[in-house]
Amino acid sequence: MMPNFLIVGAAKSGTTSLYHYLSQHPDIFMPMWKELSFFSRDPFGPLHKVKKPEYYYKVFAKARNQSAVGEASTSYLYDESAPRQIKKLLGTIKIIIVLRNPVDMAYSLYNHQVRREGETLNTFESALAAEDNRRKNITFRKKSYGWHANYYYYHRGLYFKQVKRYLEAFGKNNVLILLFDELMCNSAAVAQKAFRFLGVNDAFMPIIKVHNPAGKILNIPRFWEDSGLFQKTISFVFSENLIKKIPHLLRNIGRKPPPPINPATAHKLAERFYYDICRLEKLIDKDLSSWKINTISDRVLQ
């Protein structure tokens, strides 16, 4: 049995919650590990990706009579080669994309990298300023902890081309695009929409709770209740990656939850995202006006 659907992103946009909601459905199989990243062909990561086909196939051997079989890896949306690799092996399958206001996503991703990965720049503003040089630096790509693309906070939010690749590869009828705000405000309805898209009984009601919430340095309850995360961590402990992460873990001792984004930074970043949002709006036929509020461009057009 191989996947007939994938959740491909975006990062920090509620995909972990959606993954858990879908996993509860009796007619849906998803592996206990999220972020398998098998179809990401980047030689520099992600860190925990499944590299060998036989290991990827083995993950789905536990599927039984479920009609929907899938996995969730947020690297697939940003990785330019992923849609081609997916279609080459799996054919025309169902694709689910969750999108979040790119300003909020970028700041959330930065804070995630500060808390749990290897971000060493002390301010979001300095990380944004360093992004272009980081993307050009082959040494950074090789040595950054986790995956170098997780440090590209602005470019990860340029959704238009990322989404367009999937629409072109799989067709509009096979791509379900959800919005983070809808998922947070009405999780059950969004889960049922995903059930209908996958062709399973939408009367099923999953247990609704927020998974992988932002702002926590170490989420102990999630660690113990998520067997996939537990097993991934065990394999991490007995690998050379632990040595790389020890200094970062020590820096996080006593770290307080992040403050809200600086309004001036949010404003400048919203301006940078504005035209990409406008193109995305037309592409996916969704009202994204809330993502453009208070930008100069938006006021000029009003």
Stockholm file with secondary structure:
# STOCKHOLM 1.0

chainA/1-302         MMPNFLIVGAAKSGTTSLYHYLSQHPDIFMPMWKELSFFSRDPFGPLHKVKKPEYYYKVFAKARNQSAVGEASTSYLYDESAPRQIKKLLGTIKIIIVLRNPVDMAYSLYNHQVRREGETLNTFESALAAEDNRRKNITFRKKSYGWHANYYYYHRGLYFKQVKRYLEAFGKNNVLILLFDELMCNSAAVAQKAFRFLGVNDAFMPIIKVHNPAGKILNIPRFWEDSGLFQKTISFVFSENLIKKIPHLLRNIGRKPPPPINPATAHKLAERFYYDICRLEKLIDKDLSSWKINTISDRVLQ
#=GR chainA/1-302 SS CCCSEEEEECTTSSHHHHHHHHHTSTTEECCSCSCCCTTCCCTTCCTTCCCSHHHHHHHGGGCCSCSEEEEECTHHHHCTTHHHHHHHHHCSCEEEEEECCHHHHHHHHHHHHHHHSCCCCSSHHHHHHHHHHHHHCHHHHHHSSSCGGGGCTTGGGCHHHHHHHHHHHHCGGGEEEEEHHHHHHCHHHHHHHHHHHHTSCTTCCCCCCCCSCTTCSCCHHHHHHCHHHHHHHHHHHTSTHHHHHHHHHHHTTTCCCCCCCCHHHHHHHHHHHHHHHHHHHHHHTCCCGGGSTTCHHHHHHC
#=GC SS_cons         CCCSEEEEECTTSSHHHHHHHHHTSTTEECCSCSCCCTTCCCTTCCTTCCCSHHHHHHHGGGCCSCSEEEEECTHHHHCTTHHHHHHHHHCSCEEEEEECCHHHHHHHHHHHHHHHSCCCCSSHHHHHHHHHHHHHCHHHHHHSSSCGGGGCTTGGGCHHHHHHHHHHHHCGGGEEEEEHHHHHHCHHHHHHHHHHHHTSCTTCCCCCCCCSCTTCSCCHHHHHHCHHHHHHHHHHHTSTHHHHHHHHHHHTTTCCCCCCCCHHHHHHHHHHHHHHHHHHHHHHTCCCGGGSTTCHHHHHHC
//
